[in-house]
Amino acid sequence: MVSQAEQVEAEDFAKPVDRGPTSTPNEQPINDPAEDIVGHGGPSAATQPNAIFLAMENLSASELTMAFVGDRGESGLGANNMLEISARGETRRIALAGLNLVDRRRGCLNSQGVILLGMAQKKTLTRTDQNARKMSRLRDVFRVHLGIAKDPFEAYRKGRGWVPHFRISDKRGAADARAKREAERRTESFEELTERGNQFATSGRSERPFNDDNDDAASAWLRENDPDARA
């Protein structure tokens, strides 16, 4: 006897039919008249950032590279969190709400968004009827918003869960980390530069030591060597 979860999963990609809204009442986003979502017939659908992927013929999940980007909020979802998607040389950053991954009432990820983030963090989802339905909604995200016609996930395997055919990672907070590393690098570089400058000023090789008479030359040399001045 096929379980209800297996039946839901098997029916997902049986034929390309319009399944209609699949979110549960608690996860159904609030309709925003100022926002057109691709796949819902909005007049500006062609201008949405995911339109480039919908226009790609026979796009498969294995061609996708995804990353959660933005700040890493203490409470979980950051205000500027987006999904960076790349395929066939094109890269777009798309708002999570625009991909139906956010519960707009509560301002947090909905169930399919949580599952996708979990995959980015290499977490394994156990199989239950409820989780199978959540996976069904996540498949709808790929079908409606990215035009993926085939199942973007491998069949469920015990111990591994649903493994995505696409590459996905969590890069939230990466900008802050880069800024911190850059600040540390610049501080070290300036200290090294100062030391070299002191050695240069006190060495006998300098024909014009740093003094009040050649401040312009010293300033020019500092501008050429100081990474802060070049930034």
N, CA, C and O of each residue as an XYZ file, in Angstrom:
924
protein
N       0.858     -1.196      0.000
C       0.000      0.000      0.000
C       0.891      1.242      0.000
O       1.782      1.371      0.840
N       0.648      2.156     -0.944
C       1.432      3.381     -1.028
C       0.961      4.347      0.040
O      -0.238      4.595      0.169
N       1.903      4.903      0.818
C       1.529      5.841      1.875
C       1.035      7.139      1.275
O       1.271      7.430      0.102
N       0.338      7.925      2.105
C      -0.175      9.211      1.628
C       0.967     10.123      1.208
O       0.848     10.849      0.222
N       2.087     10.093      1.957
C       3.237     10.933      1.619
C       3.804     10.563      0.263
O       4.126     11.442     -0.537
N       3.930      9.254     -0.010
C       4.458      8.811     -1.295
C       3.532      9.195     -2.427
O       3.988      9.543     -3.517
N       2.232      9.133     -2.178
C       1.271      9.485     -3.219
C       1.354     10.963     -3.553
O       1.303     11.340     -4.724
N       1.483     11.813     -2.522
C       1.604     13.251     -2.751
C       2.840     13.546     -3.574
O       2.790     14.331     -4.522
N       3.964     12.911     -3.211
C       5.215     13.154     -3.924
C       5.140     12.658     -5.356
O       5.623     13.335     -6.264
N       4.554     11.509     -5.577
C       4.475     10.940     -6.922
C       3.586     11.764     -7.831
O       3.839     11.861     -9.032
N       2.548     12.359     -7.269
C       1.608     13.124     -8.081
C       2.144     14.493     -8.455
O       1.642     15.111     -9.394
N       3.152     14.984     -7.742
C       3.641     16.339     -7.966
C       4.050     16.590     -9.404
O       3.730     17.638     -9.967
N       4.765     15.626    -10.016
C       5.282     15.833    -11.354
C       4.707     14.831    -12.343
O       5.350     14.494    -13.337
N       3.500     14.356    -12.072
C       2.858     13.422    -12.991
C       2.505     14.112    -14.296
O       2.691     13.535    -15.368
N       2.000     15.334    -14.226
C       1.661     16.094    -15.423
C       1.627     17.565    -15.065
O       1.302     17.918    -13.932
N       1.963     18.447    -16.031
C       2.048     19.878    -15.752
C       0.675     20.532    -15.702
O       0.263     21.193    -16.656
N      -0.024     20.353    -14.607
C      -1.338     20.958    -14.468
C      -1.245     22.114    -13.504
O      -0.301     22.208    -12.719
N      -2.232     23.001    -13.562
C      -2.301     24.130    -12.647
C      -2.894     23.653    -11.338
O      -4.083     23.343    -11.257
N      -2.050     23.594    -10.305
C      -2.486     23.068     -9.023
C      -3.234     24.102     -8.193
O      -3.902     23.760     -7.218
N      -3.118     25.381     -8.589
C      -3.767     26.429     -7.808
C      -3.011     26.691     -6.533
O      -1.953     26.102     -6.312
N      -3.537     27.579     -5.670
C      -2.862     27.887     -4.404
C      -2.721     26.639     -3.552
O      -3.669     25.868     -3.399
N      -1.489     26.439     -2.980
C      -1.244     25.240     -2.199
C      -0.852     25.533     -0.767
O      -0.668     24.603      0.018
N      -0.717     26.813     -0.398
C      -0.312     27.133      0.960
C      -1.443     26.877      1.927
O      -2.616     26.993      1.570
N      -1.092     26.529      3.151
C      -2.101     26.381      4.182
C      -2.583     27.757      4.583
O      -1.901     28.741      4.298
N      -3.761     27.873      5.251
C      -4.283     29.190      5.617
C      -3.298     30.015      6.423
O      -3.243     31.232      6.245
N      -2.513     29.397      7.307
C      -1.580     30.156      8.117
C      -0.383     30.657      7.325
O       0.323     31.562      7.771
N      -0.147     30.072      6.144
C       1.017     30.434      5.363
C       0.651     31.186      4.096
O       1.538     31.567      3.332
N      -0.621     31.407      3.858
C      -1.043     32.109      2.662
C      -0.648     33.571      2.773
O      -1.103     34.251      3.693
N       0.194     34.088      1.856
C       0.635     35.470      1.971
C      -0.505     36.451      1.767
O      -1.479     36.168      1.069
N      -0.362     37.606      2.392
C      -1.339     38.675      2.226
C      -1.188     39.258      0.834
O      -0.070     39.549      0.407
N      -2.279     39.432      0.124
C      -2.221     40.001     -1.207
C      -1.833     41.461     -1.122
O      -2.463     42.236     -0.402
N      -0.798     41.842     -1.853
C      -0.335     43.216     -1.889
C      -0.596     43.763     -3.274
O       0.051     43.322     -4.224
N      -1.526     44.716     -3.441
C      -1.851     45.217     -4.776
C      -0.689     45.917     -5.441
O      -0.685     46.086     -6.661
N       0.305     46.333     -4.656
C       1.438     47.041     -5.244
C       2.506     46.091     -5.745
O       3.509     46.524     -6.313
N       2.302     44.814     -5.543
C       3.336     43.844     -5.901
C       2.774     42.790     -6.837
O       1.783     42.130     -6.523
N       3.415     42.635     -7.991
C       3.044     41.591     -8.944
C       3.988     40.430     -8.756
O       5.205     40.616     -8.746
N       3.451     39.233     -8.607
C       4.271     38.046     -8.471
C       4.208     37.260     -9.771
O       3.124     36.960    -10.270
N       5.368     36.929    -10.316
C       5.410     36.174    -11.563
C       4.674     34.864    -11.378
O       4.827     34.183    -10.364
N       3.879     34.526    -12.368
C       3.142     33.277    -12.296
C       1.710     33.490    -11.858
O       0.912     32.552    -11.871
N       1.365     34.730    -11.463
C       0.003     35.023    -11.046
C      -0.661     36.016    -11.996
O      -1.684     36.615    -11.665
N      -0.075     36.182    -13.174
C      -0.731     36.969    -14.199
C      -0.614     38.457    -14.022
O      -1.400     39.195    -14.616
N       0.339     38.945    -13.226
C       0.511     40.374    -13.021
C       0.932     41.046    -14.309
O       1.655     40.441    -15.100
N       0.501     42.294    -14.554
C       0.824     42.977    -15.800
C       2.306     43.254    -15.972
O       2.774     43.415    -17.100
N       3.071     43.314    -14.856
C       4.494     43.603    -14.973
C       5.338     42.363    -14.738
O       6.489     42.465    -14.311
N       4.774     41.188    -15.012
C       5.483     39.936    -14.744
C       6.807     39.866    -15.487
O       7.787     39.343    -14.957
N       6.849     40.389    -16.719
C       8.062     40.292    -17.524
C       9.206     41.103    -16.945
O      10.364     40.861    -17.287
N       8.910     42.062    -16.074
C       9.956     42.901    -15.496
C      10.473     42.353    -14.177
O      11.423     42.904    -13.621
N       9.881     41.288    -13.661
C      10.325     40.716    -12.400
C      11.692     40.048    -12.580
O      11.987     39.536    -13.660
N      12.534     40.048    -11.528
C      13.885     39.491    -11.679
C      13.921     38.015    -12.037
O      14.885     37.555    -12.647
N      12.877     37.257    -11.666
C      12.890     35.832    -12.002
C      12.399     35.563    -13.422
O      12.401     34.415    -13.865
N      11.981     36.602    -14.140
C      11.501     36.410    -15.511
C      12.596     35.846    -16.413
O      12.305     35.111    -17.357
N      13.851     36.185    -16.126
C      14.961     35.683    -16.938
C      15.036     34.165    -16.887
O      15.393     33.526    -17.877
N      14.702     33.582    -15.737
C      14.759     32.125    -15.597
C      13.532     31.464    -16.229
O      13.629     30.380    -16.804
N      12.393     32.120    -16.117
C      11.186     31.592    -16.754
C      11.333     31.556    -18.271
O      10.727     30.723    -18.945
N      12.149     32.473    -18.802
C      12.332     32.540    -20.250
C      13.344     31.522    -20.767
O      13.456     31.321    -21.977
N      14.082     30.876    -19.863
C      15.078     29.889    -20.288
C      14.393     28.582    -20.667
O      13.653     28.000    -19.874
N      14.648     28.137    -21.872
C      13.977     26.940    -22.379
C      14.550     25.676    -21.747
O      15.765     25.484    -21.701
N      13.655     24.820    -21.261
C      14.040     23.528    -20.672
C      15.061     23.671    -19.543
O      15.985     22.866    -19.429
N      14.891     24.682    -18.726
C      15.792     24.880    -17.589
C      15.603     23.748    -16.586
O      14.475     23.421    -16.217
N      16.699     23.155    -16.149
C      16.626     22.070    -15.173
C      17.199     22.534    -13.844
O      17.994     23.473    -13.788
N      16.789     21.868    -12.781
C      17.241     22.246    -11.444
C      18.750     22.095    -11.300
O      19.373     22.844    -10.547
N      19.342     21.151    -12.000
C      20.786     20.923    -11.886
C      21.605     22.092    -12.422
O      22.802     22.182    -12.152
N      20.972     22.988    -13.180
C      21.664     24.160    -13.706
C      21.653     25.326    -12.725
O      22.318     26.336    -12.955
N      20.913     25.197    -11.649
C      20.746     26.296    -10.697
C      21.807     26.280     -9.608
O      22.210     25.224     -9.121
N      22.247     27.469     -9.241
C      23.060     27.678     -8.045
C      22.364     28.750     -7.226
O      22.078     29.836     -7.730
N      22.092     28.449     -5.965
C      21.334     29.364     -5.114
C      22.110     29.671     -3.842
O      22.914     28.865     -3.372
N      21.850     30.856     -3.295
C      22.460     31.221     -2.016
C      21.560     32.226     -1.308
O      21.099     33.194     -1.913
N      21.315     31.992     -0.029
C      20.660     32.995      0.798
C      21.692     34.078      1.092
O      22.792     33.777      1.555
N      21.343     35.338      0.825
C      22.279     36.442      1.034
C      21.604     37.535      1.853
O      20.384     37.543      2.018
N      22.415     38.455      2.360
C      21.910     39.538      3.199
C      22.479     39.430      4.598
O      23.417     38.672      4.846
N      21.903     40.194      5.508
C      22.360     40.176      6.895
C      21.823     38.945      7.606
O      20.760     38.425      7.265
N      22.566     38.494      8.588
C      22.114     37.375      9.412
C      21.501     37.957     10.680
O      22.218     38.321     11.612
N      20.176     38.043     10.713
C      19.487     38.625     11.851
C      19.539     37.729     13.070
O      19.558     36.504     12.957
N      19.561     38.361     14.252
C      19.610     37.591     15.491
C      18.361     36.727     15.651
O      18.420     35.639     16.224
N      17.239     37.216     15.145
C      15.986     36.480     15.292
C      15.730     35.528     14.130
O      14.688     34.874     14.080
N      16.676     35.448     13.196
C      16.504     34.539     12.076
C      16.531     35.255     10.750
O      17.601     35.410     10.162
N      15.383     35.701     10.253
C      15.277     36.307      8.935
C      15.651     37.779      8.999
O      15.058     38.538      9.767
N      16.633     38.190      8.198
C      17.021     39.586      8.123
C      16.126     40.342      7.164
O      15.556     39.760      6.241
N      16.005     41.651      7.387
C      15.100     42.458      6.571
C      15.519     42.492      5.108
O      14.672     42.639      4.228
N      16.818     42.359      4.836
C      17.301     42.437      3.455
C      17.674     41.073      2.885
O      18.382     40.990      1.882
N      17.203     40.014      3.516
C      17.535     38.676      3.018
C      16.889     38.427      1.659
O      15.718     38.739      1.445
N      17.673     37.860      0.750
C      17.200     37.540     -0.589
C      17.777     36.191     -0.994
O      18.635     35.631     -0.312
N      17.289     35.687     -2.113
C      17.831     34.455     -2.674
C      18.560     34.813     -3.963
O      17.952     35.297     -4.918
N      19.853     34.574     -3.982
C      20.648     34.822     -5.184
C      20.634     33.559     -6.036
O      21.053     32.490     -5.592
N      20.148     33.699     -7.260
C      19.979     32.544     -8.145
C      20.789     32.758     -9.415
O      20.738     33.825    -10.026
N      21.535     31.729     -9.805
C      22.335     31.786    -11.030
C      22.022     30.584    -11.909
O      21.829     29.470    -11.423
N      21.975     30.836    -13.220
C      21.786     29.766    -14.203
C      22.181     30.286    -15.574
O      21.808     31.395    -15.957
N      22.923     29.496    -16.297
C      23.309     29.814    -17.675
C      23.938     31.201    -17.791
O      23.636     31.952    -18.718
N      24.802     31.527    -16.859
C      25.524     32.790    -16.921
C      24.750     33.994    -16.435
O      25.270     35.110    -16.470
N      23.532     33.806    -15.984
C      22.716     34.909    -15.473
C      22.546     34.762    -13.959
O      22.352     33.658    -13.452
N      22.621     35.880    -13.251
C      22.448     35.886    -11.797
C      21.472     36.985    -11.405
O      21.579     38.121    -11.868
N      20.531     36.638    -10.557
C      19.562     37.608    -10.050
C      19.387     37.417     -8.551
O      19.465     36.299     -8.042
N      19.150     38.516     -7.855
C      18.779     38.449     -6.441
C      17.286     38.731     -6.331
O      16.803     39.766     -6.790
N      16.574     37.814     -5.729
C      15.115     37.879     -5.693
C      14.650     37.890     -4.249
O      15.131     37.113     -3.425
N      13.712     38.777     -3.949
C      13.163     38.854     -2.598
C      12.503     37.532     -2.234
O      11.828     36.921     -3.062
N      12.695     37.097     -1.010
C      12.116     35.827     -0.574
C      10.598     35.856     -0.672
O       9.973     34.851     -1.011
N      10.005     37.012     -0.373
C       8.547     37.128     -0.469
C       8.087     36.957     -1.907
O       7.003     36.424     -2.146
N       8.894     37.402     -2.873
C       8.545     37.264     -4.277
C       8.563     35.831     -4.762
O       8.031     35.521     -5.828
N       9.179     34.949     -3.974
C       9.212     33.524     -4.306
C       8.263     32.725     -3.430
O       8.309     31.495     -3.415
N       7.404     33.424     -2.701
C       6.441     32.778     -1.804
C       7.149     31.911     -0.762
O       6.753     30.774     -0.504
N       8.202     32.472     -0.171
C       8.947     31.772      0.875
C       8.792     32.444      2.239
O       9.450     32.059      3.205
N       7.919     33.453      2.310
C       7.777     34.237      3.538
C       6.328     34.272      3.994
O       5.411     34.410      3.184
N       6.138     34.148      5.288
C       4.834     34.385      5.904
C       4.763     35.878      6.193
O       5.370     36.356      7.152
N       4.029     36.612      5.374
C       4.033     38.070      5.481
C       3.314     38.575      6.720
O       3.584     39.682      7.185
N       2.408     37.780      7.257
C       1.720     38.217      8.471
C       2.684     38.282      9.649
O       2.638     39.206     10.460
N       3.558     37.282      9.725
C       4.474     37.197     10.864
C       5.882     37.685     10.538
O       6.720     37.805     11.431
N       6.142     37.965      9.269
C       7.448     38.466      8.886
C       8.565     37.462      9.052
O       9.681     37.825      9.425
N       8.277     36.200      8.778
C       9.292     35.152      8.918
C       9.137     34.175      7.755
O       8.167     34.242      7.000
N      10.091     33.280      7.624
C       9.991     32.264      6.582
C       8.791     31.366      6.825
O       8.489     31.011      7.964
N       8.104     31.000      5.741
C       7.049     30.002      5.875
C       7.682     28.610      5.811
O       8.905     28.483      5.768
N       6.858     27.580      5.806
C       7.394     26.222      5.912
C       8.311     25.859      4.746
O       9.360     25.248      4.951
N       7.919     26.235      3.513
C       8.783     25.899      2.385
C      10.078     26.710      2.411
O      11.125     26.232      1.973
N      10.000     27.945      2.930
C      11.211     28.747      3.080
C      12.157     28.156      4.106
O      13.372     28.141      3.910
N      11.590     27.666      5.210
C      12.407     27.043      6.257
C      13.095     25.788      5.724
O      14.265     25.545      6.017
N      12.368     24.998      4.947
C      12.955     23.776      4.384
C      14.109     24.118      3.446
O      15.157     23.474      3.485
N      13.913     25.136      2.601
C      14.964     25.513      1.658
C      16.196     26.031      2.398
O      17.325     25.708      2.028
N      15.981     26.835      3.445
C      17.107     27.318      4.240
C      17.804     26.154      4.943
O      19.029     26.134      5.056
N      17.019     25.192      5.414
C      17.609     24.011      6.037
C      18.496     23.251      5.072
O      19.555     22.755      5.456
N      18.066     23.154      3.810
C      18.897     22.491      2.808
C      20.191     23.267      2.585
O      21.251     22.675      2.383
N      20.099     24.598      2.623
C      21.300     25.423      2.462
C      22.279     25.196      3.603
O      23.488     25.357      3.436
N      21.750     24.821      4.762
C      22.581     24.558      5.939
C      22.857     23.068      6.122
O      23.302     22.635      7.185
N      22.589     22.288      5.074
C      22.887     20.852      5.037
C      22.135     20.059      6.107
O      22.659     19.086      6.649
N      20.919     20.476      6.404
C      20.090     19.743      7.356
C      19.261     18.694      6.612
O      18.974     18.849      5.425
N      18.884     17.640      7.309
C      18.117     16.545      6.718
C      16.692     16.566      7.246
O      16.466     16.597      8.456
N      15.741     16.549      6.336
C      14.324     16.564      6.699
C      13.807     15.135      6.764
O      13.963     14.367      5.815
N      13.195     14.785      7.882
C      12.626     13.440      8.016
C      11.314     13.353      7.254
O      10.663     14.364      6.989
N      10.940     12.134      6.909
C       9.742     11.940      6.099
C       8.509     11.731      6.968
O       8.443     10.803      7.774
N       7.537     12.616      6.782
C       6.209     12.481      7.367
C       5.216     12.951      6.318
O       5.602     13.579      5.332
N       3.953     12.653      6.522
C       2.943     13.139      5.583
C       2.953     14.661      5.528
O       2.819     15.247      4.454
N       3.112     15.297      6.678
C       3.126     16.759      6.727
C       4.329     17.321      5.974
O       4.189     18.283      5.220
N       5.505     16.734      6.168
C       6.693     17.211      5.465
C       6.595     16.965      3.965
O       7.104     17.758      3.172
N       5.947     15.877      3.571
C       5.756     15.611      2.144
C       4.893     16.695      1.510
O       5.143     17.105      0.376
N       3.879     17.161      2.236
C       3.042     18.247      1.712
C       3.835     19.554      1.619
O       3.652     20.331      0.682
N       4.711     19.790      2.592
C       5.557     20.987      2.538
C       6.505     20.921      1.345
O       6.739     21.928      0.676
N       7.044     19.749      1.083
C       7.907     19.577     -0.081
C       7.135     19.802     -1.372
O       7.681     20.314     -2.349
N       5.867     19.418     -1.372
C       5.021     19.654     -2.540
C       4.895     21.147     -2.815
O       4.965     21.580     -3.965
N       4.710     21.936     -1.753
C       4.611     23.389     -1.923
C       5.944     23.975     -2.388
O       5.966     24.923     -3.173
N       7.049     23.415     -1.907
C       8.358     23.905     -2.339
C       8.600     23.588     -3.814
O       9.207     24.383     -4.530
N       8.125     22.429     -4.266
C       8.228     22.115     -5.694
C       7.434     23.125     -6.522
O       7.850     23.506     -7.616
N       6.293     23.553     -5.992
C       5.491     24.557     -6.693
C       6.264     25.858     -6.863
O       6.130     26.530     -7.885
N       7.074     26.218     -5.866
C       7.893     27.429     -5.963
C       8.821     27.342     -7.170
O       8.947     28.300     -7.933
N       9.461     26.203     -7.338
C      10.384     26.030     -8.460
C       9.640     26.005     -9.789
O      10.132     26.529    -10.788
N       8.470     25.402     -9.805
C       7.710     25.302    -11.045
C       7.139     26.668    -11.448
O       7.262     27.079    -12.602
N       6.520     27.361    -10.502
C       5.825     28.610    -10.817
C       6.789     29.770    -11.028
O       6.615     30.554    -11.961
N       7.794     29.890    -10.181
C       8.647     31.074    -10.197
C       9.935     30.913    -10.994
O      10.557     31.911    -11.359
N      10.349     29.673    -11.271
C      11.587     29.454    -12.017
C      11.388     28.614    -13.268
O      12.317     28.457    -14.059
N      10.202     28.078    -13.457
C       9.917     27.314    -14.667
C      10.546     25.937    -14.696
O      10.762     25.385    -15.775
N      10.850     25.363    -13.530
C      11.450     24.032    -13.470
C      10.350     22.991    -13.649
O       9.482     22.850    -12.788
N      10.382     22.265    -14.760
C       9.300     21.335    -15.076
C       9.457     19.987    -14.387
O       8.465     19.316    -14.104
N      10.698     19.585    -14.115
C      10.934     18.282    -13.492
C      11.221     18.454    -12.007
O      11.513     19.554    -11.538
N      11.133     17.361    -11.285
C      11.332     17.396     -9.838
C      12.733     17.921     -9.507
O      13.723     17.336     -9.946
N      12.832     19.019     -8.735
C      14.146     19.564     -8.384
C      14.847     18.800     -7.266
O      15.951     19.165     -6.862
N      14.210     17.742     -6.762
C      14.789     16.973     -5.659
C      14.870     15.489     -6.017
O      14.053     14.965     -6.774
N      15.868     14.838     -5.456
C      15.936     13.390     -5.577
C      14.825     12.767     -4.740
O      14.327     13.381     -3.796
N      14.447     11.560     -5.090
C      13.448     10.862     -4.288
C      13.968     10.692     -2.864
O      15.169     10.546     -2.638
N      13.051     10.714     -1.923
C      13.432     10.626     -0.509
C      14.210      9.340     -0.236
O      13.843      8.256     -0.691
N      15.297      9.497      0.523
C      16.076      8.343      0.968
C      16.327      8.457      2.465
O      16.735      9.509      2.958
N      16.087      7.398      3.162
C      16.258      7.397      4.609
C      17.700      7.737      4.960
O      18.642      7.184      4.391
N      17.854      8.650      5.899
C      19.184      9.077      6.313
C      19.709     10.257      5.533
O      20.638     10.932      5.977
N      19.120     10.521      4.357
C      19.557     11.650      3.529
C      18.442     12.655      3.280
O      18.702     13.821      2.983
N      17.218     12.204      3.401
C      16.096     13.099      3.148
C      15.901     13.353      1.668
O      16.203     12.499      0.834
N      15.390     14.541      1.347
C      15.220     14.962     -0.046
C      16.460     15.762     -0.445
O      16.649     16.881      0.031
N      17.281     15.219     -1.287
C      18.515     15.895     -1.696
C      18.228     16.735     -2.939
O      17.681     16.211     -3.910
N      18.583     18.028     -2.939
C      18.302     18.876     -4.102
C      19.214     18.559     -5.281
O      20.377     18.200     -5.100
N      18.680     18.694     -6.479
C      19.499     18.557     -7.683
C      20.327     19.819     -7.921
O      21.288     19.788     -8.689
N      19.972     20.911     -7.281
C      20.665     22.191     -7.446
C      21.643     22.396     -6.292
O      21.585     21.693     -5.283
N      22.542     23.369     -6.453
C      23.483     23.728     -5.395
C      22.907     24.894     -4.601
O      22.411     25.859     -5.183
N      22.971     24.811     -3.283
C      22.413     25.871     -2.448
C      23.267     26.043     -1.201
O      23.760     25.068     -0.635
N      23.438     27.293     -0.779
C      24.255     27.597      0.394
C      23.651     28.778      1.136
O      22.803     29.495      0.606
N      24.098     28.968      2.363
C      23.656     30.087      3.200
C      24.826     31.046      3.352
O      25.767     30.770      4.097
N      24.771     32.171      2.648
C      25.850     33.161      2.692
C      25.437     34.421      3.441
O      26.083     35.461      3.308
N      24.383     34.337      4.215
C      23.968     35.513      4.981
C      25.073     35.918      5.951
O      25.720     35.072      6.568
N      25.272     37.216      6.070
C      26.325     37.721      6.944
C      27.688     37.755      6.286
O      28.656     38.205      6.899
N      27.786     37.283      5.038
C      29.079     37.253      4.354
C      29.619     38.657      4.122
O      30.827     38.877      4.204
N      28.727     39.617      3.829
C      29.175     40.992      3.592
C      29.794     41.579      4.853
O      30.824     42.250      4.793
N      29.158     41.323      6.000
C      29.712     41.813      7.262
C      31.064     41.173      7.541
O      31.994     41.839      7.998
N      31.166     39.880      7.264
C      32.433     39.184      7.494
C      33.527     39.733      6.582
O      34.670     39.904      7.007
N      33.167     40.010      5.310
C      34.156     40.576      4.387
C      34.589     41.957      4.837
O      35.773     42.291      4.776
N      33.628     42.772      5.294
C      33.955     44.121      5.758
C      34.888     44.067      6.964
O      35.814     44.869      7.083
N      34.631     43.115      7.853
C      35.487     42.968      9.030
C      36.894     42.559      8.626
O      37.878     43.103      9.128
N      36.984     41.588      7.706
C      38.306     41.156      7.245
C      39.035     42.282      6.538
O      40.242     42.453      6.708
N      38.293     43.060      5.736
C      38.901     44.173      5.012
C      39.393     45.231      5.984
O      40.474     45.789      5.798
N      38.605     45.516      7.029
C      39.027     46.497      8.028
C      40.291     46.038      8.734
O      41.201     46.831      8.976
N      40.344     44.743      9.066
C      41.536     44.208      9.720
C      42.733     44.264      8.781
O      43.847     44.584      9.195
N      42.490     43.946      7.506
C      43.587     43.980      6.537
C      44.110     45.391      6.361
O      45.319     45.610      6.292
N      43.197     46.349      6.288
C      43.618     47.730      6.103
C      44.378     48.243      7.319
O      45.351     48.983      7.177
N      43.941     47.855      8.506
C      44.647     48.275      9.719
C      46.060     47.729      9.720
O      47.013     48.447     10.023
N      46.195     46.444      9.378
C      47.516     45.837      9.327
C      48.368     46.497      8.245
O      49.552     46.756      8.457
N      47.774     46.764      7.103
C      48.517     47.367      6.008
C      49.005     48.755      6.385
O      50.132     49.130      6.062
N      48.157     49.523      7.072
C      48.556     50.870      7.453
C      49.696     50.830      8.463
O      50.618     51.643      8.401
N      49.625     49.865      9.408
C      50.698     49.731     10.393
C      52.005     49.348      9.706
O      53.068     49.874     10.035
N      51.914     48.415      8.737
C      53.107     48.031      7.998
C      53.637     49.200      7.187
O      54.848     49.403      7.093
N      52.724     49.970      6.600
C      53.114     51.122      5.807
C      53.810     52.163      6.671
O      54.816     52.744      6.266
N      53.270     52.396      7.860
C      53.878     53.361      8.774
C      55.290     52.942      9.146
O      56.210     53.760      9.186
N      55.446     51.632      9.422
C      56.774     51.125      9.761
C      57.740     51.307      8.601
O      58.883     51.721      8.795
N      57.276     50.996      7.388
C      58.139     51.179      6.217
C      58.471     52.644      6.009
O      59.591     52.992      5.634
N      57.479     53.506      6.259
C      57.710     54.940      6.120
C      58.736     55.447      7.105
O      59.579     56.277      6.764
N      58.666     54.941      8.348
C      59.644     55.357      9.352
C      61.043     54.898      8.965
O      62.017     55.636      9.113
N      61.128     53.651      8.458
C      62.426     53.149      8.038
C      62.963     53.955      6.865
O      64.153     54.260      6.795
N      62.066     54.294      5.947
C      62.471     55.072      4.784
C      62.957     56.454      5.198
O      63.941     56.960      4.660
N      62.256     57.072      6.168
C      62.584     58.429      6.590
C      63.915     58.487      7.313
O      64.624     59.490      7.226
N      64.265     57.421      8.030
C      65.494     57.443      8.831
C      66.678     56.826      8.114
O      67.792     56.856      8.636
N      66.467     56.270      6.936
C      67.564     55.626      6.216
C      68.374     56.656      5.459
O      67.888     57.742      5.141
N      69.602     56.306      5.179
C      70.465     57.211      4.437
C      70.193     57.172      2.958
O      70.771     57.952      2.201
N      69.302     56.256      2.516
C      69.024     56.155      1.084
C      68.121     57.267      0.600
O      68.061     57.540     -0.599
N      67.422     57.909      1.509
C      66.482     58.953      1.115
C      67.216     60.249      0.841
O      67.914     60.770      1.711
N      67.062     60.766     -0.354
C      67.679     62.032     -0.700
C      66.912     63.199     -0.112
O      67.497     64.253      0.139
N      65.611     63.037      0.114
C      64.780     64.119      0.649
C      63.995     63.566      1.816
O      62.884     63.073      1.618
N      64.534     63.628      3.041
C      63.808     63.126      4.200
C      62.523     63.893      4.416
O      62.381     65.035      3.980
N      61.569     63.236      5.108
C      60.286     63.881      5.363
C      60.504     65.058      6.308
O      60.983     64.876      7.427
N      60.161     66.243      5.869
C      60.205     67.434      6.725
C      59.231     68.457      6.203
O      58.482     68.188      5.264
N      59.236     69.619      6.800
C      58.255     70.636      6.417
C      58.455     71.127      4.995
O      57.530     71.679      4.401
N      59.643     70.936      4.438
C      59.912     71.472      3.107
C      59.406     70.572      1.988
O      59.267     71.030      0.854
N      59.133     69.328      2.270
C      58.669     68.437      1.197
C      57.429     67.662      1.620
O      57.305     66.477      1.312
N      56.504     68.323      2.327
C      55.252     67.693      2.728
C      54.458     67.217      1.525
O      53.800     66.178      1.591
N      54.509     67.965      0.420
C      53.735     67.589     -0.763
C      54.199     66.246     -1.310
O      53.376     65.404     -1.670
N      55.507     66.042     -1.374
C      56.035     64.775     -1.884
C      55.681     63.630     -0.955
O      55.328     62.545     -1.418
N      55.771     63.854      0.354
C      55.429     62.810      1.314
C      53.957     62.452      1.222
O      53.595     61.277      1.285
N      53.109     63.457      1.073
C      51.671     63.206      0.962
C      51.358     62.408     -0.294
O      50.520     61.506     -0.271
N      52.031     62.740     -1.389
C      51.805     62.005     -2.633
C      52.237     60.556     -2.486
O      51.549     59.648     -2.953
N      53.374     60.335     -1.839
C      53.857     58.964     -1.635
C      52.893     58.178     -0.761
O      52.631     57.003     -1.017
N      52.359     58.837      0.288
C      51.420     58.169      1.178
C      50.134     57.822      0.448
O      49.566     56.750      0.660
N      49.668     58.734     -0.419
C      48.438     58.462     -1.174
C      48.616     57.260     -2.090
O      47.677     56.490     -2.293
N      49.805     57.094     -2.642
C      50.053     55.985     -3.563
C      50.172     54.645     -2.847
O      49.943     53.597     -3.452
N      50.527     54.669     -1.565
C      50.777     53.422     -0.842
C      49.745     53.085      0.219
O      49.665     51.939      0.662
N      48.953     54.068      0.632
C      47.959     53.833      1.681
C      46.697     53.246      1.062
O      46.067     53.919      0.246
N      46.300     52.038      1.403
C      45.077     51.448      0.824
C      43.831     52.254      1.141
O      42.883     52.247      0.355
N      43.806     52.950      2.275
C      42.645     53.791      2.586
C      42.551     54.959      1.627
O      41.451     55.366      1.253
N      43.674     55.498      1.226
C      43.664     56.627      0.304
C      43.241     56.201     -1.083
O      42.667     56.996     -1.829
N      43.522     54.933     -1.449
C      43.144     54.434     -2.781
C      41.713     53.959     -2.840
O      41.150     53.821     -3.926
N      41.100     53.700     -1.668
C      39.741     53.148     -1.646
C      38.747     54.159     -2.159
O      37.551     53.875     -2.215
